Amino acid sequence: MTGISTRNQLIMMGAVIVVSIFGGTCEIISMQRQAAIGAFQTATANLDNGMARQTAHLLAQADQALRTVQTRLAAPPDPAPPVIAVRPQSPAVFDLLSNQLERSSGLDALVLVGADGRVVNNSQGWPATPVDVSGQDYFSHFKNDNDPATFVGIPVRDQASGAWELPLARRIDDAHGGFAGIIVADVSLAGLATFYQLAMPPHRTLYLARRDGIVLLRYPARDTDIGRRIPSKSPWYAIAAAGGGAYDAPAYFSPAPVIAVMRPLHNLPIIVEASCTQADALLQWEQERIWVVLGGIFSALCAIGVLRLFGVQFDRIEASERRLATKNAELDLAQKRLEVTLANLSQGVCFFDDDDRLLVFNQRFCQVIGLPSELVRAGMSTAEIAELRIAAGTFWDASVEEYLAGLVARRRAGLPIDEISELQDGRTIAKHFEPLVDHGWVMTLEDISERRAAEQKIAYLAHHDMLTGLANRALFRDQLGHAFTDTGVSTGFAMLCLDLDRFKAVNDGFGHPVGDGLLQAVADRLRAAVRAGDTVARLGGDEFVILQLNVTDQSEPIALARRIVDAISKPFMIEGHMLSIGVSVGIAMAPTERVNPERLLQDADKALYRSKQAGRGTWRLFDPTIEADADANASVEASR
């Protein structure tokens, strides 16, 4: 009876263990699935943040062009007549639109629409064809609503090229505050798609949508989605109302579930959403799940085998030695299985005892610490391993004494610790230290160098021009702000605005690839002309700007302007074409009592305008007296 009772107990125990292993395996699979989804949510959130910043930067150029034209065409108070009502079809207004188009990257056209809904001026040609756009949503919006903000219209196809364009519009009022017309900027969606193609990893989707749910752009391109409204049952609207966030739901126009992160732009009523399908996010998890299931089955089989051994032991006391040998063989097999499991982990794993001597480690541990596996053996102390790593140049940025002291402090704290450290060979390692309940400790190591490099690449793209590698508008404004903050009483600086002469003819005559190559060559010559510490930036199109620091008098920026004019005037060889262009330079000095960052840029731009009036291919220094006289003459002419 005792043997039967013991056997029944073993059977019940085996059932409990198998059920526990099954439940534990299911829990591990579930946790790994959530971890995989969480990792993709974090990566998607980082991607969405970078895409939103760059999208806002690109669209801000179009919005700035709208604001500039709106300000120039704003009707003055009576008795002066409103510009927009007097001569909207004038060559001066066309020149204003064309100038802003050249200054803004990614714009196809700037269009001036009258109060009757007909085009009165167009940057693409003068005189403009009086096309009727009164049926467009942006015209209806401003005609019925005195909205001071920028309105984002539904994308339309260009009749000539067939390319998608995104209209941004602002209202223009007459002298009495009445509706006088609108100014529209046609933004090339192909330009935005080109940036997304360069910056986005594979298996990701990006949507631009208005706050009312109208889809403006999808990357990868799918034209059938443009202009459609996101279904009302989608959680997109609730997340948009909450100011952005992450959600899991079926895709807008397909039943496939996706992991999505959305972020609204601060300066425009547009929401940027990055997403990936759950199938892509869980691809690696699907592979790992098989190993977890196999490990669970193996563990259950081992547990059943051990219980079976105990049953045989009760049944056959006389064969105890043979059963013990069998048990040892099973334990050896389990040890080998453990080693196989450790060998297949993507992280480096090491176990140490209370004396800080190595007990167990996997091959990945040797790879992460940069030591050949034949040099690492069980029983080595942490100090011995540290000495080997110092000799190999793969140790942390610390001495052996500092490392051992930090290890003692971690053990005394008795708490898990996560750290990110830089190795002497330049790699970045994520470490997790975990003290063990039964003494000793375990550490996992993961090489995150590639992940860090990807994050740094995104940060670089957010502050540099993609074509030339020069600083972009955002980075230049940061450097200009630092110059105003850090400049002392006895040290000044200068701003040089540059505009290429005859570049548009080259771009139109030889095509954009040659034009892009020419811009890159110009950027190289500008880098060679400035000193270390000076900032060269491309603001858009063929417009460049230089911030020259530590300037004592105007002779230094004048000398730099001469070097630049001489350098750019020399011929360029681009894709087999010998090209000759020039450059006009405007110079403004700082600091002065009247200047701030925006005013300094305006002064340099005025000096650039004087340089172009002088015949191009030269430079002019901003003179407040001349500009004051010019402004006075302009006021007299306007009052006549």
C-alpha positions in Angstrom: 0.0 0.0 0.0 2.9 2.3 0.8 4.5 1.7 -2.6 1.1 2.4 -4.3 0.6 5.5 -2.3 4.1 6.8 -3.0 3.6 6.1 -6.7 0.3 7.9 -6.8 2.0 10.9 -5.0 4.7 10.9 -7.6 2.2 10.8 -10.4 0.3 13.7 -8.9 3.5 15.6 -8.4 4.5 14.9 -12.0 1.1 16.2 -13.1 1.5 19.4 -11.1 5.0 20.0 -12.4 4.0 19.4 -16.0 1.0 21.8 -15.6 3.3 24.3 -13.9 5.9 24.0 -16.7 3.1 24.4 -19.3 1.7 27.5 -17.5 5.2 29.0 -17.0 6.0 28.4 -20.7 2.8 30.1 -21.7 3.6 33.0 -19.4 7.1 33.4 -20.8 5.7 33.4 -24.4 3.2 36.0 -23.4 5.8 38.2 -21.7 8.2 37.9 -24.7 5.3 38.9 -27.0 4.6 41.9 -24.9 8.3 42.8 -24.7 8.6 42.5 -28.5 5.6 44.8 -29.0 6.9 47.2 -26.4 10.3 47.3 -28.1 8.7 48.1 -31.5 6.5 50.8 -29.8 9.6 52.4 -28.4 11.5 52.3 -31.7 8.4 53.5 -33.6 8.0 56.4 -31.1 11.6 57.4 -31.6 11.2 57.2 -35.4 7.9 59.2 -35.3 9.6 61.9 -33.1 12.4 62.3 -35.7 10.0 62.2 -38.7 7.7 64.8 -37.0 10.6 67.2 -36.3 11.9 66.9 -39.9 8.4 67.1 -41.4 7.7 70.2 -39.4 11.0 71.7 -40.5 10.3 71.1 -44.2 6.7 72.4 -44.0 7.8 75.4 -41.9 9.8 76.7 -45.0 6.5 76.7 -47.0 4.7 78.4 -44.1 7.4 81.0 -43.8 7.1 81.8 -47.5 3.3 82.2 -47.1 3.8 84.5 -44.1 6.4 86.6 -46.0 4.1 87.1 -49.0 1.1 87.7 -46.7 3.0 90.4 -44.8 4.2 92.1 -48.0 0.7 92.1 -49.5 -1.1 93.1 -46.3 -3.2 96.2 -47.1 -2.0 99.4 -45.3 -4.5 101.6 -43.5 -6.4 104.3 -45.3 -5.9 106.5 -47.2 -3.2 104.2 -48.9 -4.8 101.7 -51.3 -4.3 98.0 -50.6 -1.6 96.4 -52.7 -3.7 93.2 -53.4 -6.6 95.3 -54.6 -4.6 97.7 -56.8 -2.2 95.6 -59.0 -2.3 91.9 -58.0 -1.2 91.0 -61.5 1.8 93.2 -61.5 5.4 92.0 -62.3 6.4 93.2 -58.8 4.0 90.7 -57.2 5.3 88.0 -59.6 8.9 88.8 -58.6 7.9 88.6 -54.9 6.4 85.1 -55.5 9.3 83.9 -57.6 11.8 85.1 -55.0 10.1 83.3 -52.2 9.8 80.1 -54.3 13.6 80.1 -54.8 14.2 80.6 -51.1 12.0 77.7 -50.0 12.9 74.1 -50.5 10.3 71.6 -51.5 7.8 74.1 -53.0 6.4 73.7 -56.6 4.6 77.0 -56.8 3.3 80.1 -55.0 -0.2 81.1 -56.2 -2.1 84.4 -55.5 -5.9 84.0 -55.6 -8.3 86.9 -55.7 -11.5 87.3 -53.8 -13.5 85.9 -56.7 -11.6 82.6 -56.5 -9.5 83.1 -59.7 -5.7 82.9 -59.9 -4.3 86.5 -60.3 -0.6 85.7 -60.1 1.6 82.6 -60.1 5.3 82.0 -59.5 5.4 79.6 -62.4 4.8 82.3 -65.0 3.6 85.8 -65.7 1.0 86.8 -66.6 -0.9 84.0 -64.8 -3.7 82.0 -66.3 -6.9 83.0 -64.4 -7.7 79.4 -63.2 -10.9 79.2 -61.0 -10.1 77.5 -57.6 -13.2 78.7 -55.8 -14.3 75.0 -55.4 -11.2 74.1 -53.4 -11.7 73.6 -49.6 -9.0 76.2 -48.7 -10.7 79.0 -50.6 -14.1 78.2 -49.1 -12.6 78.1 -45.6 -11.0 81.5 -45.8 -13.9 83.1 -47.6 -16.3 82.1 -44.9 -13.9 82.3 -41.9 -11.5 85.1 -41.0 -8.9 82.5 -39.8 -5.4 83.9 -39.1 -3.8 80.5 -39.1 -2.4 78.4 -42.0 -4.9 76.1 -43.6 -3.9 72.7 -45.0 -5.9 71.7 -48.0 -6.6 68.3 -49.5 -3.7 67.1 -51.8 -4.3 67.6 -55.6 -2.5 66.3 -58.6 -0.5 68.7 -60.8 -2.2 68.8 -64.2 1.1 68.9 -66.0 3.3 66.4 -64.1 0.7 64.3 -62.4 2.6 64.6 -59.1 0.8 65.1 -55.8 1.0 68.5 -54.2 -0.1 69.6 -50.7 -1.7 73.1 -50.7 -0.9 75.4 -47.7 -2.9 78.6 -47.7 -3.2 81.9 -45.7 -5.8 84.6 -45.9 -5.1 88.1 -47.2 -7.3 91.0 -46.0 -8.0 94.4 -47.5 -7.6 97.7 -45.6 -10.9 97.3 -43.9 -10.3 93.7 -42.8 -12.4 92.2 -45.6 -11.6 89.2 -47.6 -9.1 90.2 -50.4 -7.9 86.8 -51.5 -5.5 84.0 -50.4 -1.9 83.0 -51.0 -1.3 79.3 -51.6 1.9 77.3 -51.4 2.0 74.0 -53.4 4.3 71.7 -51.4 5.8 68.7 -53.4 4.8 65.5 -51.6 7.4 63.7 -53.7 10.1 65.8 -51.8 8.7 64.6 -48.4 8.6 61.0 -49.7 12.2 61.2 -50.8 13.3 62.2 -47.2 11.2 59.4 -45.7 12.8 56.9 -48.1 16.3 58.0 -46.8 15.5 58.1 -43.1 12.9 55.3 -42.5 13.9 51.7 -41.8 12.1 48.9 -43.7 8.7 47.5 -42.8 7.5 50.9 -41.5 4.6 53.0 -42.7 4.2 56.7 -42.2 1.0 58.8 -42.6 0.5 62.5 -42.7 -3.1 63.5 -41.9 -5.1 66.6 -41.1 -6.7 66.8 -37.6 -10.1 66.1 -39.2 -8.8 62.7 -40.4 -8.1 63.4 -44.1 -5.0 61.5 -45.2 -2.4 63.8 -46.9 0.4 61.4 -47.6 1.3 57.7 -47.1 4.8 56.3 -47.3 5.4 53.8 -48.9 3.2 55.5 -51.5 -0.3 54.3 -52.0 -2.3 56.9 -54.0 -5.7 55.4 -53.2 -5.2 56.5 -49.5 -4.6 60.2 -50.3 -7.7 62.3 -49.6 -9.6 59.5 -47.8 -10.9 60.1 -44.3 -9.7 57.8 -41.5 -12.7 55.7 -40.4 -14.6 57.2 -37.4 -14.3 54.0 -35.4 -10.5 54.2 -35.4 -8.9 55.1 -32.1 -6.8 57.7 -34.1 -9.3 60.5 -33.2 -9.1 59.9 -29.5 -5.3 59.8 -29.6 -5.2 62.9 -31.7 -7.5 64.7 -29.3 -5.2 63.7 -26.4 -2.2 65.3 -28.1 -0.6 62.1 -29.6 0.5 58.7 -28.3 0.6 55.0 -29.2 -2.1 52.5 -29.9 -2.7 49.0 -31.3 -5.6 48.6 -33.8 -6.4 47.5 -37.3 -4.9 49.6 -40.1 -7.1 52.4 -41.4 -8.0 50.8 -44.7 -7.1 47.1 -44.1 -7.9 44.6 -41.4 -4.2 43.9 -40.6 -3.4 44.9 -36.9 -0.7 47.6 -36.5 1.4 49.2 -33.8 1.2 53.0 -34.3 2.6 56.1 -32.7 1.2 59.5 -33.7 2.5 63.0 -32.9 0.8 66.4 -33.9 2.9 69.1 -35.4 3.0 72.3 -33.2 2.9 74.8 -36.0 0.5 73.2 -38.5 -2.8 71.2 -38.1 -1.1 68.0 -39.3 -0.5 64.8 -37.4 2.5 62.5 -38.2 2.0 58.8 -37.6 4.6 56.0 -37.8 3.5 52.4 -37.7 4.4 48.8 -38.4 2.3 45.7 -38.6 2.2 43.4 -35.6 3.3 40.6 -37.9 6.6 42.4 -38.6 7.0 43.3 -34.9 6.4 39.7 -33.8 8.6 38.0 -36.5 11.5 37.4 -34.2 9.1 36.4 -31.3 7.6 33.8 -33.5 11.0 32.2 -33.9 11.9 32.5 -30.2 8.5 31.0 -29.3 9.5 27.7 -30.8 12.6 27.5 -28.7 10.7 28.4 -25.6 8.1 25.6 -26.3 10.9 23.1 -26.9 12.6 24.2 -23.7 9.3 23.7 -21.8 8.8 20.3 -23.3 12.3 19.4 -22.5 11.9 20.6 -18.9 8.6 18.7 -18.5 10.3 15.5 -19.8 13.2 16.0 -17.5 10.8 16.4 -14.5 8.9 13.3 -15.5 12.1 11.4 -15.9 13.3 12.5 -12.5 10.0 11.4 -10.9 10.2 8.2 -12.8 13.6 7.6 -11.4 12.3 8.1 -7.9 9.5 5.6 -8.6 11.9 3.0 -9.8 14.0 3.7 -6.7 11.1 2.8 -4.5 10.3 -0.3 -6.6 13.9 -1.5 -6.8 15.9 -0.6 -3.8 18.5 -3.2 -4.7 19.4 -1.4 -8.0 20.1 2.0 -6.3 23.6 2.3 -7.8 22.4 1.8 -11.3 19.6 4.2 -10.9 22.1 6.7 -9.4 24.3 6.4 -12.5 21.2 6.9 -14.7 20.3 9.9 -12.8 23.8 11.4 -13.1 23.6 10.8 -16.9 20.3 12.7 -17.0 21.8 15.5 -15.0 24.8 15.7 -17.4 22.3 15.9 -20.3 20.4 18.6 -18.6 23.7 20.5 -18.1 24.5 20.2 -21.8 21.0 21.4 -22.6 21.6 24.4 -20.3 24.9 25.2 -22.1 23.0 25.0 -25.5 20.4 27.3 -24.2 23.0 29.8 -23.0 24.9 29.5 -26.3 21.8 30.6 -28.2 21.0 33.7 -26.2 21.7 37.0 -27.9 23.1 38.5 -24.7 26.3 37.7 -23.0 25.7 36.0 -19.6 28.1 35.3 -16.7 27.6 33.9 -13.2 30.0 34.7 -10.4 30.2 33.3 -6.8 30.7 35.2 -3.6 34.4 35.3 -4.2 33.9 37.0 -7.5 35.0 34.0 -9.4 33.5 33.0 -12.7 31.2 29.9 -12.6 29.2 29.8 -15.8 29.3 31.9 -19.0 28.3 31.6 -22.7 30.1 32.2 -25.9 28.4 35.6 -26.4 29.9 36.8 -23.1 33.4 36.3 -24.6 32.4 38.1 -27.8 30.9 41.1 -26.0 34.0 41.6 -23.7 36.2 41.1 -26.7 38.3 38.1 -25.5 38.9 34.8 -27.3 36.9 32.0 -25.7 40.1 30.0 -25.1 41.4 32.7 -22.7 38.3 32.7 -20.5 37.7 29.8 -18.2 35.6 28.9 -15.1 37.3 29.9 -11.8 38.9 33.1 -13.1 38.5 36.1 -10.8 37.0 39.4 -12.0 40.5 41.0 -11.6 42.1 38.5 -13.9 39.4 39.0 -16.5 39.8 42.8 -16.2 43.6 42.5 -16.8 43.0 40.5 -19.9 40.5 43.0 -21.3 42.9 45.9 -20.6 45.6 44.2 -22.6 43.1 43.6 -25.4 41.8 47.2 -25.3 38.2 46.2 -24.6 37.8 47.3 -21.0 35.4 49.9 -19.6 36.5 53.5 -19.3 37.9 52.9 -15.8 40.9 51.4 -13.9 40.8 47.9 -12.4 40.7 49.4 -8.9 37.7 51.6 -9.8 35.9 48.6 -11.5 36.4 46.3 -8.5 35.3 49.0 -6.0 32.2 49.6 -8.0 31.5 45.9 -8.0 31.7 45.7 -4.3 29.3 48.7 -4.0 26.8 46.9 -6.2 26.9 43.7 -4.2 26.5 45.6 -0.9 23.5 47.5 -2.3 21.9 44.1 -3.1 19.7 45.7 -5.9 19.5 45.1 -9.6 21.4 47.8 -11.6 21.2 48.7 -15.3 24.1 50.7 -16.8 25.3 51.8 -20.3 29.1 52.0 -20.6 31.6 52.8 -23.3 34.4 50.3 -24.1 38.0 51.4 -25.0 37.4 50.0 -28.5 34.5 52.4 -29.0 31.6 50.0 -28.6 28.6 50.8 -26.3 27.5 48.0 -23.9 24.2 47.8 -21.9 24.8 45.9 -18.6 22.3 44.4 -16.2 23.7 43.4 -12.7 21.5 41.1 -10.7 22.5 39.8 -7.1 21.4 36.2 -6.5 19.4 35.2 -3.4 21.7 32.2 -2.7 24.9 34.3 -2.9 26.9 35.3 -6.0 25.6 37.4 -8.8 24.8 37.3 -12.5 25.4 39.9 -15.2 24.0 40.2 -18.8 25.8 42.2 -21.4 24.4 43.5 -24.8 26.3 45.3 -27.5 24.0 48.3 -28.5 26.5 50.1 -30.7 24.5 49.8 -33.8 21.3 51.0 -32.1 23.2 54.0 -30.7 24.6 54.7 -34.2 21.1 54.7 -35.7 19.9 57.2 -33.0 22.9 59.4 -33.7 22.1 59.3 -37.5 18.6 60.4 -36.9 19.8 63.3 -34.7 22.3 64.3 -37.4 19.6 64.3 -40.1 17.5 66.6 -37.9 20.3 69.3 -37.9 22.0 69.0 -41.3 21.0 69.5 -44.9 20.6 66.1 -46.5 22.0 67.1 -49.9 25.2 69.1 -48.9 25.8 67.9 -45.3 25.9 71.6 -44.2 24.1 72.8 -41.2 20.4 73.3 -41.8 18.2 76.2 -40.7 17.5 74.8 -37.3 21.1 74.2 -36.4 22.1 77.6 -37.9 19.6 79.4 -35.7 20.9 77.6 -32.6 24.5 78.7 -33.5 23.3 82.2 -34.1 21.6 82.3 -30.8 24.7 81.0 -29.1 26.7 83.7 -30.8 24.4 86.5 -29.4 24.6 84.9 -26.0 28.3 84.2 -25.8 29.7 87.2 -27.6 31.7 89.6 -25.2 32.0 93.3 -25.4 35.3 93.3 -27.3 34.5 90.4 -29.7 31.9 90.5 -32.5 30.8 88.3 -35.4 29.4 88.7 -38.9 26.7 87.1 -41.0 27.1 86.6 -44.7 24.1 85.8 -46.9 24.9 84.1 -50.2 22.8 83.6 -53.3 24.1 81.8 -56.3 24.0 83.7 -59.6 22.7 81.8 -62.7 22.0 78.6 -60.7 18.4 78.4 -61.8 19.5 78.4 -65.5 21.9 75.5 -64.8 19.2 73.6 -62.8 16.6 74.1 -65.6 18.9 73.5 -68.4 20.8 70.4 -67.2 18.3 68.9 -64.8 18.1 68.5 -61.0 20.8 65.8 -60.7 23.4 68.2 -62.2 21.9 71.0 -60.0 22.3 68.9 -56.9 25.9 68.0 -57.8 26.6 71.7 -58.3 25.2 72.6 -54.9 27.4 69.9 -53.3 30.5 71.3 -55.0 29.6 74.8 -53.9 29.2 73.5 -50.3 32.7 72.0 -50.5 34.3 75.3 -51.7 32.4 77.2 -48.9 33.8 74.8 -46.3 37.3 75.4 -47.6 36.9 79.1 -47.5 35.9 79.6 -43.9 37.9 79.2 -40.7 37.5 76.5 -38.0 34.6 77.4 -35.7 32.6 79.3 -38.4 29.2 77.9 -39.4 28.2 77.3 -43.0 24.5 76.5 -43.5 22.1 75.9 -46.4 18.7 77.5 -45.8 17.1 76.1 -49.0 17.5 76.1 -52.8 20.7 78.0 -53.7 20.6 80.1 -50.6 23.5 79.8 -48.1 24.5 81.7 -45.0 27.8 81.9 -43.0 28.2 82.8 -39.4 31.8 84.2 -38.9 32.9 84.3 -35.3 35.6 86.3 -33.5 35.5 89.2 -35.9 37.2 92.4 -34.8 36.3 94.7 -37.7 34.6 94.6 -41.1 37.8 93.8 -43.0 37.6 90.1 -41.9 34.1 89.3 -43.4 35.0 91.4 -46.4 38.1 89.3 -47.0 36.0 86.2 -46.6 33.4 87.5 -49.1 36.2 88.1 -51.6 37.5 84.6 -51.1 34.1 83.1 -51.7 33.3 85.2 -54.8 36.7 84.2 -56.3 36.2 80.5 -55.4 32.6 80.3 -56.8 33.5 82.1 -60.0 35.9 79.4 -61.0 34.3 76.8 -63.3 32.8 73.5 -62.0 33.0 70.1 -63.7 29.7 68.3 -62.9 28.9 65.0 -64.6 30.9 66.0 -67.6 29.5 69.5 -67.9 31.7 72.6 -67.4 29.5 75.0 -65.5 30.2 78.7 -64.6 28.1 80.5 -62.0 28.7 83.3 -59.6 27.7 84.3 -56.1 26.4 87.5 -54.6 27.1 88.2 -50.9 25.5 90.4 -48.3 27.3 91.2 -45.0 25.9 92.4 -41.7 28.0 93.0 -38.6 27.1 92.2 -35.0 26.7 93.0 -32.2 25.2 96.5 -32.5 22.6 98.3 -30.4 19.9 97.8 -33.1 20.5 94.2 -34.0 19.0 90.9 -32.9 19.1 87.5 -34.6 16.1 88.2 -36.9 17.2 91.8 -37.6 20.8 90.7 -38.3 19.4 88.2 -40.9 17.3 90.9 -42.5 20.2 93.3 -42.6 22.4 90.7 -44.3 19.5 90.0 -46.8 19.2 93.7 -47.6 23.0 93.9 -48.2 22.6 90.8 -50.5 19.9 92.6 -52.4 22.2 95.6 -52.9 24.9 93.2 -54.1 22.6 91.8 -56.8 21.5 95.3 -57.8 25.2 96.1 -58.3 25.5 93.5 -61.0 25.9 90.2 -59.1 29.2 88.4 -58.5 30.2 90.9 -55.8 29.5 91.7 -52.2 28.0 94.6 -50.2 28.3 95.5 -46.5 25.0 96.5 -44.8 24.9 100.3 -44.3 22.1 101.6 -42.0 22.2 105.0 -43.6 21.7 103.8 -47.1 18.9 101.4 -46.0 17.2 104.2 -44.1 17.3 106.4 -47.2 15.9 103.6 -49.3 13.1 102.9 -46.9 12.2 106.6 -46.8 12.2 106.8 -50.6 10.0 103.7 -50.7 7.5 105.3 -48.3 7.4 108.4 -50.5 6.7 106.4 -53.6 4.0 104.4 -51.8 2.2 107.5 -50.7 2.0 109.0 -54.2 
